[in-house]
């Protein structure tokens, strides 16, 4: 193959990768509306394999995916809703455990015995997100603003870690005084303890935002 042909092939390969990347980035959540006036998330973009998310899923701690929406019809009426998907890798059994919470209900999925099974479960999720009976179905399309926050550390694990940390502080002997009479920085009971104590919090690892048009008369 000539150098020109090789360069052309490489260009097409690069363009193909770019198109695929743009297509992946263009993914947005999808919804449907059931007979009871409940708006359901029926498809979420594939986020699990992204480099800012994937390493946390195998840590043995819970990674929470917080989905929040605000749906608004063209008359200005709006409704908010939220749901949570918890994913934890059980190190002993080597499976992913998935729990879904929304509209006051919880559901267990899985277990997923591989990352591929976890991805399949993610793609099949159906998440009731909000009761939208107050919105006018004829005043469409509705504008749905979606936020998905990835939070690597569950509230219960946070409380356990904080309790363990507080207990460990309680049994420690006082720090030796520094040259100025204060605690030595970095020693038990000093600035390091203060830093660790205030760092055991739920912080969003990354956040994704989308704006979706939903046609309630079509159900999609």
Buried (B, 14 or more C-beta within 10 A) or exposed (E): EEEEEEEEEEEEEEEEEEEEEEEEEEBBBBBBBEEEBBBBBBBBBEBBEEEEBEEBBEEEBBBBBBBBBBBBBEEEBBBEBBBBBBBBBEEEEEBBBBBBBBEEEEEEBBBBEEBEBBBEBBEEBEBBBBBBEEBBBEBBBBBBBBBBBBBBBBEEBBEEBEEEBEEEEEEEEEBEEEEEEEBBEEBBBBEBBEEEEEEBEBEEBBEBEBEBEBEBEEEE
